[in-house]
Amino acid sequence: PAIIGSEDCTWFKATDRHQWVGIEGAPQIQTLSVEARISGKKSLQPGEKASHGIGGYLYNDKNGAYRNLGGQIAYAYHFLLSKNSGLKMGMGLAFKLYQASFNESSLKGDYDPIITGGTSSVIRPDAAAGLFLYNQKFFAGLSAAQLLNQSSATGRNRNYFLMLGYLMGSERDNFRLLPSVVLKATENLEKQIDINAELLIGKT
């Protein structure tokens, strides 16, 4: 959430993803998100004391009889750490409300006598928090998700994310490479690492 408002532009994003097309009950997800700065017209300058960002998203995640429907709103506060390097810090909080439901009417057959054909659901809140350190060439972020309602029985353990990235080349170059790495860890010590590379074409 601390990244929100760190860029000059306003972002609108939408996703409609379907897996295993043609198979009944196949996973599908739809998302809609927006994020923007709500103070200042350009990136945080030495003369500015602070800037603010706000964002949110809605999602619908369905997989067979299971459905997760929810939304999130987030706020971030950005301030300048160093005038010489342009180093900035963002601090963000996000609050989420979601409904998890299980529709037994979509299950066919008489293989389990405890299936009633009804729908069970639960509505729960959740939260996330993070820090984001960045300038024009470097970024580092640390965040924690699933801060509320964590449960080992449901697999909703707290998740921690560490990300690092560096933009190679100069503003005069037509091609620039942005390598980055994301490390994810859970409370039960499960770890996952993603290594990425983004090619930027055109002068920035």
N, C-alpha and C positions, 0 to 999 in steps of 0.2 A: 504493500500500500504506500510506502514512502516514495515510490517512483512517480506517483500521480502529480502532475503539475510541474515536472522537471523539464519539459520541453515547451517550445514556443507555441505549438499548434494544439488544436482540439482534435481528439481522436474519436471517431465513431467506428465500431467494429460489429460485424454480424457473422454468425456461423450457423450452418445447417449441415450436419454430418450424418450420413447413413452408412452403416456397415452391413455387409452380407445381404445386399439388395436381393429381394425376392424370397427371403426366408422370414416366416412369420415370427414376430417377437424379437427380431434382430435389434441390436443396440442402435440408438439414435440420440442426437443431442442438438439442441438449438441454444444459441447464446446471443445476447445483445448488450453491448457495453459502450460507455462514453466516459471520457476523462478530459479535464481542461484546467488551465490556470484561471483563477478568479481574482487575481491582482497582478498588475504590471503587464506591459505589452510585449516585452522581450525577456530573454533569459536574465536571471537575477544579476544585477549590476552592482558595482561597489557602492553606489549611492543609495541603493535600496536596502532597507533594514531586513525585509523578509518578503516572501511571496507565499501564496497558498494555492493548493490544488484540491479539486474535488472530483470524484468519479463514482461510478456504480455500474452494476450489470445485473441482468436477469438471465436465468438459464432453466432449461427443461431437459432432464437427462432420463431417458427411459431405456430399460433393458429387460425385455420379457415382462414378467409380472411386477417388476420393481420399477418405481418412478421416484425421482428426486427433483423437486421443483423449488426454486428459491431465488433470492436476490441479495445483493450486497451494496452497501454504500461506504465510501472511504474518504478520508481527509488526510492531507499531508501539509506539513509546515516546512518551508525551505529557508535557509539562511546562509550567508557567505562566511566561510571560514578563513580564506586567504585571498587578499586582493591580488597578489603577485601571480599565483598559479590559477586563480579563478576557482579554487576548490570550494564546493558547497556541500551542505548536509541537508538531507530531508528526513523527517520523522513522520511516520504515518500510522494511522489506526483504521481498522475496517470492522464493520459490524454486519452480520449476516443472519438472515432468517430463512429457514428451509423447511419443507414438508417432505418427509420420506413416507411412501405408501407402498403397500403390497396388495395387488388385486388378484385374489384367488379365482375369480370367475374366468380368467384367461387360461387357467390350468385345466387340461382335458384328461379324462380318464378316471377310473375308480381305483387307482392304485394306492391311495392314502385316505383312510376313513376320517382323518381329522380335518381334511379340507372342507370348508363350509361353503365356499363360493363367494364369501364376502370380501370386503376391503378393509384393511387395517392401516392406520396412518398415525403419524406423530409429527408435531411441529416443534422445532427447537431453534434457539438462537446460537450463534457462534461468533467468534472474534479472531482477529489477526492483528499483528503489530510488526513494524519493521523500521530499519535504518538504511539510508542510501547515501553513500559518499561518492561524489562525482565532479568531473570537470569536462572540458571538451574532448579529452582523449582517454579518460580512465573512469571506470566505475567499479564500486564494490557495494554489495548489499547483504544484509542479514535480516531474516524475518522468521516469524513463528506463526503457524496456523493451527486451527483446531484448539484454540485456547480454552474453549468451554465444551462441556459434555463429552470429554474424552473418555473412552471405555475400551479396555482390551477385549471385551467380549464382542463388540461390534467392529473392532478394527479402527476405531476413531482415536488413535493416539495422536499426541501433539507431533507436528512435523516442523522441522527446522531447515531453513534454506540459506546457503551461502553462495553468492555469485560474484564472479570477477570477470572483467573484460577490459581490453585495451585496443584503441583505434590506431592502427599503424598508418604511416605515411603523413603527408602534410595536406593542407587545404588546397594547394595548387595541383595536386595529383588528380588524374581522371579516375583512377582505380585505387580504392583503399580497402584494407582487410580488417575486419573486426572479429578477432578470436575471443571466445568467452568460455567459461566453465561454470557449471551449477552443481553444487553438492547438496544432496538431500539426506537428512537423517531423521529417524523416529526415536521415540522414547525407548523402544525395545531394541535399539542399536542396529536396526536395519539401515543400510546405506545404499545410495544410488548416485552415480555421477553422470552428467551429461557434458559432452564437449562439442562446442559449436563453432562455426566460422561463417561470417556474413560478408559478402562482397558488395561494396558500395561503388556504384558506377556514376560518374559525373562529379563535378566540383561542388563542395558543400559550402 
